[in-house]
């Protein structure tokens, strides 16, 4: 093997080592990104569930109010029909 080939071979070795280091860093970065994405979506789902349970009493009360209002309107409708003779 002549000296020029040895020099080229060493350069290729250095470049391949640099590439390996960069690939390892990219892989590590990708793993952290996936981990934080899982943490992010877990937080979003838990927060949505917590918000649901926090406002559930208010929505139930609103539904009860609507049902009561509907019943009262039906009563008024019945009374007006009796008055008008329908």
MARDREN-91066 format. One record per residue (C-alpha): chain; residue in three letters; residue number from 0; x, y, z. Coordinates in nm, 4 decimals. Example, Ala and Ser with C-alpha at 12.3 -4.5 7.8 and 13.67 -1.06 7.14 Angstrom:
<rs>
R,A,ALA,0,1.2300,-0.4500,0.7800
R,A,SER,1,1.3670,-0.1060,0.7140
</rs>
This chain:
<rs>
R,A,UNK,0,0.0000,0.0000,0.0000
R,A,UNK,1,0.1479,0.3306,-0.1024
R,A,UNK,2,0.1557,0.6373,0.1284
R,A,UNK,3,-0.1154,0.8216,-0.0627
R,A,UNK,4,-0.3576,0.5352,-0.0072
R,A,UNK,5,-0.2758,0.5305,0.3632
R,A,UNK,6,-0.3486,0.9025,0.3906
R,A,UNK,7,-0.6789,0.8624,0.2066
R,A,UNK,8,-0.7709,0.5643,0.4226
R,A,UNK,9,-0.7040,0.7635,0.7414
R,A,UNK,10,-0.9169,1.0516,0.6108
R,A,UNK,11,-1.1989,0.8121,0.5327
R,A,UNK,12,-1.1644,0.6622,0.8820
R,A,UNK,13,-1.1834,1.0066,1.0429
R,A,UNK,14,-1.4857,1.1012,0.8352
R,A,UNK,15,-1.6625,0.7759,0.9219
R,A,UNK,16,-1.5932,0.8312,1.2937
R,A,UNK,17,-1.7351,1.1841,1.2696
R,A,UNK,18,-2.0400,1.0492,1.0900
R,A,UNK,19,-2.0884,0.7857,1.3593
R,A,UNK,20,-2.0728,1.0513,1.6316
R,A,UNK,21,-2.3235,1.2698,1.4492
R,A,UNK,22,-2.5595,0.9755,1.3981
R,A,UNK,23,-2.5409,0.8867,1.7671
R,A,UNK,24,-2.6232,1.2467,1.8610
R,A,UNK,25,-2.9162,1.2501,1.6200
R,A,UNK,26,-3.0461,0.9234,1.7597
R,A,UNK,27,-3.0174,1.0516,2.1177
R,A,UNK,28,-3.1916,1.3747,2.0218
R,A,UNK,29,-3.4701,1.1804,1.8526
R,A,UNK,30,-3.5216,0.9639,2.1626
R,A,UNK,31,-3.5527,1.2732,2.3830
R,A,UNK,32,-3.7957,1.4292,2.1368
R,A,UNK,33,-4.0167,1.1191,2.1446
R,A,UNK,34,-4.0016,1.1093,2.5252
R,A,UNK,35,-4.1057,1.4730,2.5592
R,A,UNK,36,-4.3799,1.4319,2.2995
R,A,UNK,37,-4.5238,1.1446,2.5052
R,A,UNK,38,-4.5016,1.3578,2.8218
R,A,UNK,39,-4.6672,1.6501,2.6407
R,A,UNK,40,-4.9643,1.4468,2.5131
R,A,UNK,41,-5.0033,1.2687,2.8472
R,A,UNK,42,-5.0246,1.6084,3.0165
R,A,UNK,43,-5.2795,1.7312,2.7597
R,A,UNK,44,-5.5000,1.4216,2.8076
R,A,UNK,45,-5.4835,1.4401,3.1878
R,A,UNK,46,-5.5584,1.8145,3.1819
R,A,UNK,47,-5.8591,1.7551,2.9547
R,A,UNK,48,-5.9908,1.4854,3.1907
R,A,UNK,49,-5.9407,1.7131,3.4884
R,A,UNK,50,-6.1190,1.9980,3.3153
R,A,UNK,51,-6.4085,1.7668,3.2335
R,A,UNK,52,-6.4497,1.6669,3.5977
R,A,UNK,53,-6.4087,2.0289,3.7079
R,A,UNK,54,-6.6934,2.1598,3.4891
R,A,UNK,55,-6.9177,1.8520,3.5084
R,A,UNK,56,-7.1257,1.9851,3.8033
R,A,UNK,57,-7.1908,2.3076,3.6133
R,A,UNK,58,-7.2980,2.1273,3.2973
R,A,UNK,59,-7.5224,1.8963,3.5000
R,A,UNK,60,-7.6811,2.1980,3.6666
R,A,UNK,61,-7.7300,2.3627,3.3275
R,A,UNK,62,-7.8997,2.0460,3.1993
R,A,UNK,63,-8.1298,2.0356,3.5012
R,A,UNK,64,-8.2180,2.4016,3.4482
R,A,UNK,65,-8.2995,2.3336,3.0835
R,A,UNK,66,-8.5184,2.0369,3.1792
R,A,UNK,67,-8.7048,2.2457,3.4377
R,A,UNK,68,-8.7532,2.5293,3.1907
R,A,UNK,69,-8.8841,2.2860,2.9300
R,A,UNK,70,-9.1308,2.1383,3.1815
R,A,UNK,71,-9.2550,2.4857,3.2754
R,A,UNK,72,-9.3042,2.5790,2.9108
R,A,UNK,73,-9.5049,2.2622,2.8524
R,A,UNK,74,-9.7208,2.3537,3.1524
R,A,UNK,75,-9.7783,2.7028,3.0156
R,A,UNK,76,-9.8662,2.5556,2.6781
R,A,UNK,77,-10.1168,2.3200,2.8404
R,A,UNK,78,-10.2798,2.6044,3.0375
R,A,UNK,79,-10.3085,2.8266,2.7295
R,A,UNK,80,-10.4666,2.5403,2.5346
R,A,UNK,81,-10.7233,2.4931,2.8113
R,A,UNK,82,-10.8004,2.8628,2.8196
R,A,UNK,83,-10.8359,2.8838,2.4441
R,A,UNK,84,-11.0394,2.5630,2.4358
R,A,UNK,85,-10.8166,2.3578,2.2130
</rs>
